[in-house]
């Protein structure tokens, strides 16, 4: 199993960015897919999750600004981030969790910096 994130970078406050995660070795029909983020000295925090039944949940801090979406055919998951704020600066990680909640896999992360 491998998860590979991409698309991070520098963006100005108020701008938009989409990060992507391509998954190999798993099926999105069997695994929930989520995005987490982490800043130095802090634990990883859940940002958004797309469940196997296609329902989605978001952290309060990103509701209305971020959107998680899946492409089952390409085994890719995206996180569209709009109205970015400096406090969104973090390393963003993709995680897959089996629907029985017993197995999980992480990607290596992609850096997002929101700064003028």
Secondary structure, 3 states (H helix, E strand, C coil): CEEEEECCEEECCCCCEEEEEEEECCCCCCEEEEEEEECCCCCCEEEEEECCCCCEEECCCCCCCEEEEEECCCCEEEEEECCCCHHHCEEEEEEEEECCCCCEEECCCEEEEECC
